[in-house]
Amino acid sequence: MTTPADLHDVRDPELPGRLLTLERDELVPLLRSRTDADFALPVVACPGWTVRDVLAHCSSALIRVVEQRFEKGVFSPESNDRDIAERADWGNARVVDELERGMTEAGPVIARAGGVLDMVALGEWVHAGDVRVAFGEPGAYAGRGLPEALALLGAVTRARGHVPLHADVDDLDEPLKLGEASGERPPGRYIGDGATLVRLYAGRPLDGAAGWELAGVEAKELNIFGG
């Protein structure tokens, strides 16, 4: 698998949009093939939310980006709950339509934002993995978008000054550098597959993942979504 050229240091403004487009082309057909009962399945990573709730959150967040509606408290738990409630009367197909529009149109807006919205694209991709877990689909937190997701994860963690980590990822040709390389703390080391690395950074259950190693940093320190 080819390693993206933008793995280190310099922000690629088009990267979030590419990730959203790749995921749109994989996720939307999957969603359209599912029954209404599947949209009512619980999502383990988001206690209290169903698949529909996660998708409504994702679609509303992207449309906020597209329309540049960032009022005070946006993306807070309270704001997210209101966005989901506003779509309570929508059919599932309408939620998926809005999600498709958001994944199509948000990329250029994120690109122009200078990095402050990059986390939105990464969060959307992670939530797509959450939905796959709920469906029992293979390839959660992996798939075609994984190289772009890992590159974006590296960029986001570096921009945030997160704990430094050097990752030897099975799915990449070169080591991935995550977090701040200030020299104040020696970087931790990860060896393993990309999907498990994403799960660690997203605070998702590891579901018995094997064949990976983490040294010099605690797993809980990697979580970029909190909680």
N, C-alpha and C positions, 0 to 999 in steps of 0.2 A: 504494500500500500504506500502510495506516495505521501511524503510529509509536506504539508503546506509551506510555501516559502516564507510566509509571514508568521512563523511560529514564535519568533522572539522580538522583543523590544519595540519595533515600530508598529503603531496601530494601522491596521488595514481597515479603512472606513467601510468597505464593501463587504467585509466578512460577516457581520450580523445578518445582512440581507441575504447573502448566499445561503447561510444556515437556515433561515426561515423558508427560503424557496425550496431547498432540498427537503425540508421536513413537510412543507405543504404538499409536495408531490407524493410523499409517502403516506402521510397521515389522513389527508382528506378522503382519498378513495377508501381507506380502511373504515373511516367513520361512516361513510355513505353506505357501506356494505352491512352495517350493524343494525340490529333491531332496536326499537324503543326500549325494550327491557335492558339492553346492554348499557344504555345511557343512565340507568338507575343503579348500576353497580357501584359499590363503595370504593373509594380510592384510599388505600392504606396510608400512603404518604401524606394525605391531606385529611386528617380525621374530621368526620362530620360532613365531608363533601362527597358527592357522587361524581361519576364521570361527566355528567351534564354540567354540574357546578364548576368543575375544573375547566371544561371547555368554555363555559360562559365567562369565567374569570379571564381565560387566555384571550378570548375574542375581544372582550371589553378593554383589556389592557392595550392590545394592539390598536384598536380603534382610537383610544385616547392618544396614542402616539401619532397616528395618522392625522387626527384632527387637532393635535397639540393642545389637548385639554388637561392641564396639570394644575388643578386647584389645590388649595392647602389640604394636606392629608392624603393626597392621591397615593394609591397603592398600599395604603395602610390596611390592616384587617377590616376595619369598619368600612372603608371605601370599597374594598373588594366585595364585602357582603352586600353593600348597596347595589353594586354593579350586577351581581348575580340576581338579586331580587328584582331588579328592573327588567330582567329577561325571563322572569318566572312564567309569563303567559306565552312565551314564544314556543313554537314547535322546535323539535330537535334539529330539523333540517335548516331552519333559519339561523340557529346558533352556529351550525357548521358553515353556512354561507358567510356569516360575518367573520368567522375565523379565517376562512379562505381569503376573504378580502383583506383582512388585517395582515396576514402572512405575505400577501402579494404587495401591499402598498407601504408597509412600515419601514422596509429596508432603507429607502432613500432618506427618510426623515431621521432614522437612527444614524445613518452615515454622516449627516450634516451636524449632528448634535455634539460631535467632538469626543464621544466616549461615554457621556453621562447616561445614555440609554442602552448601552451595549448589554447590560445585565438583563434587560427585558427580553432580548432575543435568546439569551442563554436560558433564562427561566422558562420561556415558551418551549424550548427543546426538551428541557428536563420534565416539564409537565406532560409532554407527549410520551415520554418514557413512563411516567406514572399511569397514564391511560393504558398503555400497552400491558403493564403489569396487571391492571384491573381486568383487562380482556383475556389475560392468559396468553398473550401474543409473544412470540420469540423476539429477541433483538431489542429489548427495552434498554434505553440509554446506550444504544449502539447504532448499527445501520449505516446508511450512506453518509449521513451528516456527521459521523463521529470525528473524523479528522478536523473538520471546521469547528465542531463543538469544543474539542480539546484546545485548538488554537485560540478560540475565544475565551475559554477558561483561563488559559495562561495570561492573555492580555488583561482580563478583568482582575485577576488576582495580583498581577504586577501593579496595575493602576491603583488598586486599593491598599497597596503596601502589606499584603497578606503574608503570613508565615512562609518563608522560603522553602521550596521543595524541588528536588530534581527527580523527574519521573522517567524511568525506562519503560516505555509503554509498548506492549506487544504489537499494537496496531499502527505504530509509527516507526519510521526509519531512523529518526534521530531522537535523542533525549529531549524531553519537554521541561522547560524551566518555568516554574510557577512561583508567584509571590515576589516579595521585595528582596533584591540582592544587595542589601546595604552593607553586608559584612559584619553587622552587629550580632548576628546569629548564624551559625553554620546551617546550611540547608539540610532538611530531612531528605530521605530517600524512599522512593516508591518503585517497586518492581511488580509488574502485573499487567492485566488487560485494561483497556480504556474504559469499559463500562463500569468496572469496579471503582476506578479512580473517580469517575463522575459521581457514582453513588456516595463515595466518601465526601466529596466537596459539596454535594447537595443534601447531605444528611439523610440519605435514603437507606432503608434496610439492605443489608448485604446479602440476605437470602442464601446463606451458606456458601457464598463465593469462596473459591479455593485457589491456590496457586499464586497468591500475591503476598508481598512483603512491604511493611512500612517501618521505617527506623528513623529515630531522631526527632520525631514529632508525634503527638497523640492524634488519633483519628478525629476527636472532637474539635481539635484546633483547626481542622481543614474546612469545616462547615462554613460556607459563605452565605447561606440563607438564614442562619440563626435558628433558634428553637432547639 
